[in-house]
Amino acid sequence: MTTSFDGPPIPIDTRAAVLDQFVADETGRSGSRPRGVAHATGLDDVLAVVAWARDSRTPLIPRGAGTSLEGHLLARGDELVLDLSRADSILDISPADFTATVQPGVTRTRLNAAAAEFGLQFTVDPGADATLGGMAATNASGTTSVRYGGMRANVVALQAVFADGRVMRLGRAVRKSSSGYDLKSLLIGSAGTLAIITELTVRLHPIPECLASVRISFPDVTAAVDAAVEMLGLALPVSRLEFVDAASMAAVNDFRGTRYAEMPALFVDLETASAAAANANEREIHRIVRAHGATAVTVARTHTERHALWEDRHTLFFALKARSPGHRFLVTDTAVPCSRIADAVGTATRLGVELGLDISVAGHIGDGNVHVVVPYTESNLPAALRFSDAVVRHALAVGGTASGEHGIGLAKKKYLRDEHGAAVEIMTGLKHALDPHGLLNPGKILDA
């Protein structure tokens, strides 16, 4: 049934069938049933829920589309889920300013459909059709970050509700500012632990005149990685530069009914202002990849061809899930300096063999972000956990990070001090100052 249980003045859904939809994330990681789900449609609803939560000392988990992979959204006890997916209005598109202002429940595809009428696009593309609020909360990036950056680079201003009920607008819709502390960026990537984002102003970018997509097969991982690094070094206008291994290509073939070479591959987008420049860049790509032993190069120029090529990459995780029915999935998301990309991929591959795991390696190789997907069951969970720990420890040892874009959530809190040292104490102090009762997404990123 739907009830208020003396709760906030908006409906709370407590039906078991509904709450059961919130006990696991995309990876299969499990939590507890939340106390209930409140659906907010705007600022007033959020303020009412926050006021009630503060008075009743009920913790809140802000939620968008629910595509988190690190346990950000899982309840551990008596939390109330604050669902913001229905706060989904596009409030303004300003072509002259290259910005859009949206509520947090707007998805990236909806915004892109609206922006396209003005020849503009929102460029952060994590693959999943996530909400803008959730993407900001985890500092999402994705396939286009090699050229356009992630959410922190593309959110210019936001509105947020803090645990004490204050509503603040942080940032300005300008290209740059040196005015005071950058509190707006502090909230981006905070996973709803410091405040609840209720509005965002984001950057829009012109849709390029000429765009070509390329899929390139290589005889081995090292050749693919070396070719990718050379592309970056020559400053080619690459807006996407993705790597997938042979196991990933085999999964795509099974899932999509294709017959691609089951070899390591790069997926590349090139953006140019003219057909002549596009042709010149394609020739340079061919020269580079052939020097690294490429076995096949497929160029997609039409919208239909490019969409099909990138659907292969965007559906990879679902292809891997379909290939291992009955499994859960551990997704290790590290990022390393460009000079250590090949080492990171090679280390993951070697560890997978040593531990007897059927791993798949892919990632946004243009910015050093390496993803490893490990299907597991109860019997080989210990090996999967040892694998993930070793991959993260290796990334930290070579100057990388425990999470390139998925965030910390529940899964990677134990690495924070190894990566940040005494700065964790400053983070803890900030959390306590802004949320002294620990009501906002408690236990995520930091322990109480």
N, C-alpha and C positions, 0 to 999 in steps of 0.2 A: 504494500500500500504506500501511498504518499502521505507523509505526515510532517508536522513541524517539530515534534517532541520538544516543545518550548524553545524552538530554535529561532533563527532569524526570520524576518517577515517576508520571506520568499519560500516557495515550495521546496521541500527536501524529499528526495526519493530514497526510500529505505527498502524497496523490494529486493528480496534475495537474488532474483534472476538478474536484476540490474547491477547490484553490487558485485556479483560474481564476474561481471565483465571487467572489473577493475583490479583483479587479484593477480594478474600476470602481465608482463610486457611482451614486446615482439620476440624477445629471445626465449621466452618461456620461463624466465626468472619469476618466482612466486613471492607474493606478500600476503597480507591479511585482508579480510574484508574491511573496507572503510565503514565508518559510522553511517554515512549517507552521502548523497550527491546533490549539490545545489547548482542550479543552472543560472548563471548570470547573463544578462543581456546588455549590461552597461554599467557605468560608474556607480549609479545609485545602488544597484544590487550588490556590487562588490563592497561598498561602504557598509551596507547593512550586515553583510555576512562577517566582515572584519570586526565590526562593533560587537556583534553577538559572540564571536569567537574569543575576543578579548575579555568580555565579561564572564564568559563561561569557561575560559581557559581550555577551549577546544582547538587543537591544532588543525591547520588547513593545508591542503595540497592543491595548489593551482594547476590546472590541466588544460591543454589545448586539444590537438588531434590525437595525442597519446602515442606518438611514434618514438618515444624515448627508448634508448637501448642500454642504459646503465642503471636502471632501477630508480630513476628520479621520481616516478609517479606511484610507486608502490607504498601502500599503507603498512605500517608496522604495529598499529594499535587502534586508537580511537579517533583517527583523523576524519575530517570531513573533506571530501573532494569538492573543490570549487571549479566547476566546468565552465570555461570561458569560450567554448567553441561557438556558442550562440551569440556572442558579442562580435558580430561579423559584418559590420557596415564599413564600406569604403567611404570615408568622410570627405576626402578632397584629393583631387589630382591636379597638380600645378605644373603644366608642361614648361612654363617659363622658368620655374625654379628647379625643374628636374626632381620633384619630390611627390610623394603621396602620403596622406595621413589616413590611418586605418585603425579600427578596433583590433584587439589582439586575436580574435577568432577568424579573421580573414586569412584564407590560404594563399600560398604563393601563386597557384595557377589562376585563382580568381583575380588577384591583383594584376597578373600579367595579361589576362584577357582584357581587363579594363584599360591598362596602360598602353596596350598595342594600338588602340584607336588613335593615340597621339604619337605613334612611332617610337614608343619608349618601352622599356622592359625593366623588371626587377630581377636582378641577376643572381642572387644567392639561390643555389639549387642543390639541396641535399638529396634529391632523388624522390623521397617521399613527399606527398602533398601536405606538408606540415603547415600549421598556423604560424603567422608572423610573430605572435606573442611567444609561442613555444620556441620558435627559432631564436628569438632574441634571448630568452631565458637560458638557453644552452649555448649561446654564441655559435649557432650552426654555421657551417660553411658548405662545402660540397664540390661539385665538379667544376664550377666556374671561379673558385677562389684564387686560382693561379693568376688570374687577370684582374678580378674585381674585388677580391677580399671577401671575408665572411660578414656576419651580422654586425660585429662591432664597427667595421668600416662603413657599413651601409645604413645604420640607424643614426640619424642626426639629432633627433629629439624624442622624448617619450614622456608619458604621464604615468605615475605610479601611485598606488596606495600603500602606505607603510603600516606597520603593525599597530601603531598608536592612533591610526585613523587619519593621519595627515595625507593630503593629496598634493603631490608636487609635480611640476613640469621641469624636466631636466634636459639641458641641451637647447640648441637653437638651430633653426632650419637654414643654416649658412654653411659654406664650404669649409670654414675653419674658424677656430676660436682659441684664444689663449687666456680666457677669463675664468680664473678660479680652478678649483679641483674638478676633475671630470667625473662627476657623480653619475652621469648617465651611463658611462662605460662601466662603472662599478656594478650596475645592475645587470648589464648584459653578460650572460654566462653565470649568473648567480643562482639559476635554477629555482627561482621563486623563494629563496631562503631569506632575502633581504626586503623584498617588497613585491607587490603584485602589479604587473604592467597592465594598464588599461587603455593605452593609446600609444601609437608609434608613428613617427614621421620618418620615412625611409627614402633613400636615394633611388632615383630612376636613371637609366642610362639609355642612350639612343640604340635602337636596333640597327646592327651593322648593315651596310649596303650589300656586301658580299660575304657569304658564310659557307664554308665547305667543311664537311666532316670526313674523317679518314679513320679506317681501321687497318692496323698493320700487324701481321703475324711474324713472330721471331722464333728462331730455333731453340732459344733458352732464355731464362730470366735475365741473366747478365746483359745480353745483347739488347733486350728491350729497355732495361733501366739505363744503360749507357746511351742509347739513342735519345731517350727522353731528356737526360741531363744535357746532351749536346744541343737539343732544340732550345732549351732554356738559355744556354750560354750564348747562342747566336741571336737572341732577342727577337725571335720570330713572333708574330702577332697571335700567339696561342691563347685561346680563352678557355679551353678544356684540355687536360692532359692526364688521361686515366690509364692505369695498368690493371690487367687481370691475368691470372696464371692459367695454365693448361686445364687444371681441374675446373676452374670457373667457366671456361669456354665450353667444356663438356657439359656442365650443368645447364648452360644457356641453350645448347643444342637440344638437350632432353626436354627442357621446359617450353621452348618456343618452336620446336620442330625444324630448326635450321641445320645446316650442314657445314658450319664453319670449321676451319682447321683447329683441332684441339691442341693448340700451342699457346705459349704466352703471347699476349697482344697488347697493343696500345690503342686507345681511342682518343682522337685528337680533333679539336675544332680550331679553325683558323678564321679570324675576322679581318676583313680588309675593306677599304673604301672604294675599290675599283676592281673590275674583272682582270685588268692587266696585273695589278699587284697580287691578286689571288693566284693567278697562273704562275707568277714568279715564285711565290711562297710554296706552292705545291711542288714545283720543280726542286726547290731546296729541300723540302721534306723527303722527296724521293731519293735525292742524293744522300742525305744523312742516313736514312734507314737501310738503304742498300749497302752502304759502307759498313753497317753493323749486321749484315747478313739477313735482312728481312726476306721472308719467303713469299709474302703476298701483301699487296697494298690495294685496298678498296676505297674509292672516293665517292662520297654521297653529296650531291649538289642540290637536288630538289628538296623541298620541305618534306615530302613523303619519304624520300630515301633517308634523309637525316633523322627524321623522327624514328624510323625503324631501327636505324643503327644505334641511337641512344636509348631506345627501349630495351635493347639487349643489355646495356650496362645498368640501366635503372632498375630492371627487374631481377638483377643478379641475386640479391639476398633471398627473394622468393623462389628463385630457381634452385638455390642451394637448400632451402627448406623443403622444397618438393622432392629433392633427390634423397633426403634422409628422413622419411616419415617416421614418426614416433620418437624423434630426437628433440632435445632442447639445443639451444645454440649460444655458445659463448663467442662474443664479438670483441676482439682486442683491437683497440684504436689508438695507435701511437703515432707520433710525428717525430722525425729526426732531421738533422741538417742534410742539405742536398748531397753533400759528399759521402753520407753514410746510408743513402737509400738502398743501394745494392746490398750492402752489408746487412741491413735490417731485413730485407726480403730473404736473403740467403740464410740468415740465422733462423727465421721463422720456418723456412722450408726444412732445414736440417733438424730442428727440434721436433717438428711434426713427425718426421721419419723415426727419430730416436724413440719417441714416446708412443709410436704406433697409432697416430691420430690421422684421420682423413681430413686434413685442413685445406682451406682455399685462401689464397692471398690475392687481394685487390687493393686499390686505393687511389687517392688523388695524388698521383706521384709527382705532379708538378709542384706541389708544396710540401712534399716529403711525408704526406699522411698515408700510413700503411695500415690497412685493415686485414685482419685474419679472422675467418669464420671457422669455428670448431664445432661440428655436431657432436653431441655427447648424450650418453644415457647414464643411469646410476652407476653402471659397472665401470665406465671409464672416466667418470667425473674427476677423480683425483688426478689422473694424467692430464686432463684438460686444464685444471686449475694450475698444475705445475707448469704447463706450457705457457699459459697466459702470464703467469708471474715472471717466468724467464724472459718472455718477449718484452714486457714492460721494463724489467730491470736492465735489459740490454739497451733499450731506448734511452733510459736515464743515464746509463754509463757513458753513452756517446754524445751527451748533451741534448737529448731530445726530451719529449714530454710524455707523461702517462696517458694523455688524451688529446688528440688533435682537434676533435670536434664533437664527440659524443658527450663530453662532460664527465664529471666525477660521480654524481649520484651516490648510490649505496656501494657500488662495486669497487671503486678505486680510492676510497678515503685513505686506505693504509699507505698509499704512495705519496700523499701530499707533503709530509715532512721530508722525505727523501728528495723530493723535487724542489721544495721551497724553503726548507730549513726553518729558521726562527720566524720567517714571514707568516707561518701558520698561526703564530700567536697574535699577529696583527689582524689576520683574517677573523680569528675567534673573537677578538675585541670588537671588530666592526659588527659582527653578527650580534653580539650581546648588546651593543649600543643601539642598534636599529630594531632589534627584536628581543628584548630582555626576557620575555617569558617563553621564548623558543616556540612560537606558534606557527611560523611560516616554514612549511616543508621540513619538519624537524628530522634530524639524523642524516640529511642528504648533504654532501660535501664535507660537513664537519659534524663531529659528535657533540652532543649537548655539553 
